[in-house]
Amino acid sequence: MANLHVESWSPDYGSPYESDAALAEPERVDETVEVPGKWEPISGVDDGISEVAFVDGVRRVDARLTLDEPGSPVPGLCGSYAVGAVLWNRSIPRSEVIEARVSRLAVFAAGKGAPIPVVSPELSYRSESVPDSDPAALITRFHGAMRRAEGELSEELAMAGRFVVSDGPINTMAATDKVGFIKSHRAPYLSAERSAVIARLGVAERTPLFLIGRGGTYERYSWYFRIAQLAGGHSWTGVVRGEVSAGLEKSRALTIAARTTAIIPAVASESHIDPRAPQNLVPIAALERELRRRLGDPGYVYRALRSAIMRTTPAGVT
């Protein structure tokens, strides 16, 4: 009989483990790039890296819009997103926000569009459209804009010589020292035989490297590792996945995998601090709070935006 567990994550955030084969991309996975035979847990190696830059983004829908077109109203939205980075100085130890960038975006469906009045220098929305009439496409475009901004910031920091840990999958395949930190599991990548080693991982241990997307445009090395072991947890509790561009030399990818596996457990969060503990890392949680602050008060933003639109387009966008 299988054991039953209650997840440490708050139910408001779903589950860190929601494997669904239907969500897996049709990508080839090579499980033999590091260890062609039987897999065993591999200990991480702290190579003494002095600084780590964590990158993340937050987004918020500020208002839903309707473009009153002849024949059929067109849905739209106004949203704000922010991306930033916090630098963890391991020698002090100390973390501080070193980048925070706020953007405002209006998206309309059905290929339509309308300018959004400038509310203030801090509340200026650029306007875009999507060809799809499905309102869900608006969120997809909005989220995609934030993810692109995260990728651009990650790449800038990596090109400047920083070691970057980006919350979520990597966005660019450039061969730079950046790691995608994936804290939830929605697609199975490994065979049953090799995924069995994940249950045996201790804290700061990883699986061997495997290659996702062989021969495709989104080819990357990946590995699973455990950042915390919780009392009463199941076999995947505290397990996350890392990924780096396959454009890196394999020896470099192995160094990064060993480093990440060894040092990330030191900044794993705890349940009394974060509802997504232990996977939502302490520096990332602090960055998220600062970025949300910089988005501005949602009530004020909504009222200011609504007032400006009603004042300038009484018969247009509502």
SULHUGI-V58664 format. One record per residue. N is the residue number from 0. RES is the residue in three letters. PSI is psi in degrees with one decimal (999 if undefined). OMEGA is omega in radians with two decimals (999 if undefined). Layout:
N,RES,PSI,OMEGA  N,RES,PSI,OMEGA
//
This chain:
0,MET,133.0,-3.12  1,ALA,146.4,3.09  2,ASN,143.7,-3.14  3,LEU,137.4,-3.11  4,HIS,152.3,2.98  5,VAL,127.4,-3.11  6,GLU,145.8,3.10  7,SER,-26.5,3.12  8,TRP,146.6,2.97  9,SER,137.3,3.13  10,PRO,-17.8,3.08  11,ASP,-22.3,-3.09  12,TYR,15.5,-3.13  13,GLY,-140.3,-3.14  14,SER,144.6,3.07  15,PRO,-14.9,3.13  16,TYR,101.8,3.12  17,GLU,57.9,-3.10  18,SER,131.5,-3.12  19,ASP,110.2,-3.08  20,ALA,-27.2,-3.14  21,ALA,-20.3,-3.13  22,LEU,-9.9,-3.10  23,ALA,131.6,3.08  24,GLU,149.9,3.12  25,PRO,72.5,-3.08  26,GLU,142.7,3.07  27,ARG,136.0,3.12  28,VAL,127.0,3.08  29,ASP,111.0,-3.09  30,GLU,2.3,-3.00  31,THR,9.5,-3.02  32,VAL,-26.6,3.09  33,GLU,-48.5,-3.11  34,VAL,106.1,-3.11  35,PRO,-21.1,-3.10  36,GLY,-142.1,-3.10  37,LYS,137.3,3.14  38,TRP,142.7,3.01  39,GLU,154.8,3.06  40,PRO,143.6,3.13  41,ILE,129.9,-3.14  42,SER,141.3,3.03  43,GLY,161.3,-3.12  44,VAL,118.0,3.09  45,ASP,111.2,-3.11  46,ASP,11.7,3.05  47,GLY,16.9,3.09  48,ILE,132.1,-3.00  49,SER,-29.9,-3.08  50,GLU,143.3,3.09  51,VAL,128.9,3.09  52,ALA,121.4,3.08  53,PHE,131.3,-3.11  54,VAL,137.1,3.11  55,ASP,170.7,3.10  56,GLY,157.7,3.04  57,VAL,153.6,3.12  58,ARG,159.0,-3.13  59,ARG,132.4,3.01  60,VAL,119.6,-3.10  61,ASP,-36.7,-3.12  62,ALA,147.2,2.98  63,ARG,140.6,-3.07  64,LEU,158.2,2.98  65,THR,124.4,3.06  66,LEU,112.6,-3.01  67,ASP,78.7,-3.14  68,GLU,149.7,3.06  69,PRO,133.6,3.10  70,GLY,-53.4,-3.10  71,SER,130.2,3.08  72,PRO,148.1,-3.11  73,VAL,125.6,3.13  74,PRO,153.6,3.07  75,GLY,175.1,3.06  76,LEU,153.4,2.95  77,CYS,131.3,-3.13  78,GLY,158.0,3.09  79,SER,143.4,3.02  80,TYR,154.7,3.12  81,ALA,140.0,3.03  82,VAL,148.9,-3.11  83,GLY,-178.4,-3.13  84,ALA,141.9,3.02  85,VAL,135.0,-3.10  86,LEU,122.5,3.10  87,TRP,110.6,3.07  88,ASN,105.9,-3.01  89,ARG,-16.7,-3.10  90,SER,-19.0,-3.07  91,ILE,-49.4,-0.30  92,PRO,148.6,-3.10  93,ARG,148.8,3.07  94,SER,142.9,3.08  95,GLU,146.6,3.10  96,VAL,125.2,-3.12  97,ILE,-13.6,3.09  98,GLU,140.4,3.02  99,ALA,116.2,-3.07  100,ARG,125.0,-3.10  101,VAL,134.8,3.09  102,SER,150.6,3.12  103,ARG,135.1,-3.04  104,LEU,134.3,2.97  105,ALA,132.8,-3.13  106,VAL,132.3,3.10  107,PHE,151.1,-3.14  108,ALA,174.3,2.99  109,ALA,26.3,3.11  110,GLY,9.2,-3.11  111,LYS,170.4,3.13  112,GLY,162.6,3.09  113,ALA,143.2,3.09  114,PRO,146.1,3.09  115,ILE,125.5,-3.12  116,PRO,144.5,3.09  117,VAL,117.3,-3.13  118,VAL,-43.7,3.12  119,SER,169.5,3.10  120,PRO,-29.2,-3.13  121,GLU,-12.4,-3.10  122,LEU,71.8,3.13  123,SER,118.9,-3.05  124,TYR,128.7,2.95  125,ARG,150.7,-3.02  126,SER,133.6,3.11  127,GLU,169.9,3.08  128,SER,157.9,3.04  129,VAL,147.9,-3.11  130,PRO,-24.7,-3.10  131,ASP,144.2,3.08  132,SER,-7.7,3.14  133,ASP,123.7,3.13  134,PRO,-25.4,3.12  135,ALA,-25.9,3.13  136,ALA,-24.7,3.11  137,LEU,-44.9,3.12  138,ILE,-39.0,3.13  139,THR,-45.8,3.12  140,ARG,-42.3,-3.13  141,PHE,-47.9,3.12  142,HIS,-39.0,3.12  143,GLY,-37.1,3.11  144,ALA,-41.6,3.10  145,MET,-43.2,-3.13  146,ARG,-38.3,3.08  147,ARG,-40.4,3.12  148,ALA,-39.6,3.06  149,GLU,-44.6,-3.13  150,GLY,-40.7,3.13  151,GLU,-42.5,3.13  152,LEU,-42.9,3.11  153,SER,-44.2,-3.11  154,GLU,-39.7,3.10  155,GLU,-46.9,-3.10  156,LEU,-40.5,3.13  157,ALA,-40.0,3.11  158,MET,-25.1,3.12  159,ALA,2.8,3.07  160,GLY,6.7,3.11  161,ARG,149.9,2.94  162,PHE,119.5,-2.94  163,VAL,131.4,2.96  164,VAL,112.9,-3.08  165,SER,129.0,-3.13  166,ASP,114.9,-3.09  167,GLY,177.1,3.14  168,PRO,152.6,3.08  169,ILE,148.0,-3.05  170,ASN,-22.9,3.13  171,THR,150.0,-3.08  172,MET,13.4,3.10  173,ALA,144.1,-3.07  174,ALA,70.7,3.13  175,THR,166.2,-3.06  176,ASP,74.9,3.08  177,LYS,141.6,-3.08  178,VAL,133.2,2.94  179,GLY,126.4,-3.11  180,PHE,106.0,-3.05  181,ILE,112.7,-3.00  182,LYS,-5.0,3.05  183,SER,156.5,-3.01  184,HIS,107.4,-3.07  185,ARG,-10.1,3.14  186,ALA,128.0,3.10  187,PRO,132.0,-3.12  188,TYR,-25.6,-3.00  189,LEU,155.4,3.02  190,SER,159.0,3.14  191,ALA,-37.5,-3.12  192,GLU,-44.9,-3.07  193,ARG,-27.0,3.11  194,SER,-17.8,3.13  195,ALA,-24.6,-3.12  196,VAL,-21.9,-3.10  197,ILE,-38.9,-3.14  198,ALA,-20.2,-3.08  199,ARG,-1.3,-3.12  200,LEU,134.6,2.95  201,GLY,175.0,3.08  202,VAL,136.0,-3.11  203,ALA,30.4,2.98  204,GLU,152.6,-3.07  205,ARG,166.0,2.94  206,THR,165.2,2.93  207,PRO,158.9,3.08  208,LEU,144.9,2.94  209,PHE,159.6,-3.06  210,LEU,123.0,3.12  211,ILE,135.0,3.04  212,GLY,31.9,-3.11  213,ARG,128.0,3.12  214,GLY,-2.5,-3.13  215,GLY,-174.4,-3.12  216,THR,-10.7,-3.10  217,TYR,57.0,-3.06  218,GLU,125.1,-3.13  219,ARG,150.8,3.00  220,TYR,145.1,-3.12  221,SER,163.6,3.09  222,TRP,153.0,3.01  223,TYR,144.6,3.06  224,PHE,158.2,-3.09  225,ARG,130.5,-3.11  226,ILE,-12.6,3.12  227,ALA,154.1,3.06  228,GLN,115.8,-3.06  229,LEU,144.0,3.08  230,ALA,129.9,3.14  231,GLY,5.6,-3.11  232,GLY,160.2,3.08  233,HIS,-175.5,-2.98  234,SER,-19.2,3.12  235,TRP,5.2,3.13  236,THR,131.1,3.12  237,GLY,11.3,3.13  238,VAL,133.4,3.09  239,VAL,173.6,3.11  240,ARG,138.5,3.05  241,GLY,153.7,3.05  242,GLU,145.8,3.08  243,VAL,161.2,3.14  244,SER,137.7,3.05  245,ALA,-3.0,3.02  246,GLY,-17.6,3.06  247,LEU,150.4,2.95  248,GLU,143.9,-3.09  249,LYS,-35.3,3.12  250,SER,-36.5,3.11  251,ARG,-42.1,3.11  252,ALA,-39.1,3.12  253,LEU,-39.3,3.09  254,THR,-44.5,-3.13  255,ILE,-41.0,3.12  256,ALA,-43.1,3.14  257,ALA,-43.3,-3.13  258,ARG,-50.5,-3.10  259,THR,-44.0,-3.14  260,THR,-37.3,-3.08  261,ALA,-39.1,-2.95  262,ILE,-26.2,-3.06  263,ILE,-35.2,3.12  264,PRO,-23.9,-3.14  265,ALA,-20.7,-3.11  266,VAL,17.9,3.03  267,ALA,142.5,-3.10  268,SER,170.3,3.13  269,GLU,152.5,-2.97  270,SER,-28.4,3.14  271,HIS,-6.8,3.14  272,ILE,-39.1,-3.01  273,ASP,131.2,-3.14  274,PRO,-11.3,3.09  275,ARG,26.4,3.11  276,ALA,149.2,-0.02  277,PRO,-3.3,-2.97  278,GLN,-30.0,3.13  279,ASN,99.9,-2.97  280,LEU,150.0,-3.08  281,VAL,-48.0,3.12  282,PRO,-36.1,-3.14  283,ILE,-40.2,3.10  284,ALA,-41.5,3.11  285,ALA,-39.6,3.11  286,LEU,-43.2,3.12  287,GLU,-42.8,3.13  288,ARG,-42.6,-3.14  289,GLU,-40.1,-3.14  290,LEU,-39.7,3.10  291,ARG,-37.6,3.09  292,ARG,-40.7,-3.09  293,ARG,-16.9,3.05  294,LEU,-21.0,-3.13  295,GLY,162.6,-3.14  296,ASP,125.3,-3.06  297,PRO,-36.2,3.12  298,GLY,-43.8,3.13  299,TYR,-44.9,-3.12  300,VAL,-44.6,-3.13  301,TYR,-47.0,-3.11  302,ARG,-42.9,-3.13  303,ALA,-41.1,3.14  304,LEU,-45.3,-3.14  305,ARG,-41.7,3.13  306,SER,-43.1,-3.12  307,ALA,-41.9,-3.12  308,ILE,-43.3,3.14  309,MET,-33.5,-3.11  310,ARG,-35.4,-3.02  311,THR,-25.2,-3.13  312,THR,69.5,-3.08  313,PRO,-21.9,-3.11  314,ALA,17.2,-3.08  315,GLY,-104.1,3.13  316,VAL,136.7,3.09  317,THR,999,999
//
